[in-house]
Structures are given as structure tokens and as C-alpha cells.
Amino acid sequence: MGDIFFLQEKPVTFAFHDVNITAGTDVAFATAVGRCINIDNNGEREPLEFRLTMGLRKIDGKWRIMHEHHSLPAM
């Protein structure tokens, strides 16, 4: 299997849905399903849907992203 590269259409634009936030006083998690346009190995535009998970922590009164993960559906 050859190398697979993910390139995004410029400017990069994301659309999110199914956004869920679970927050305590100083720790929070956010999840969402995102969409963007991927450019495949042949230069063709294709829609790309992915899962976004973020872990946040409140430091000095401001929310900071401590962890961010994007995953693609298994095929």
C-alpha cells in the first residue's frame, strides 16, 4: 500500500455538529463530528468526516486545550 497524504483545501474550513461538552470546575471534555474537504492523492476534492475530542483545563481563570485528538472512521 502506498503512502496516503491528507491535504486540505485552502482556506481550511471546518463545520462541526453533534458537539458535546462535559465540564467541571477546572476540567472539561469536548467532542464533536467535523467535516472539511480533503484533497486526495489524485488532486480530487472529497468530503472528509472526522471525530474531534479535546481535553481542557482551567488555568489562572482561562480554559486551555491540554489534549486534542482527531480520528477518521475505520474502513
Secondary structure, DSSP 4 states (H G I P E B T S, - for coil): ------EEPSSP--EEEEEEEEE-SSEEEEEEEEEEEEE-TTS-EEEEEEEEEEEEEEETTEEEEEEEEEEPPP-
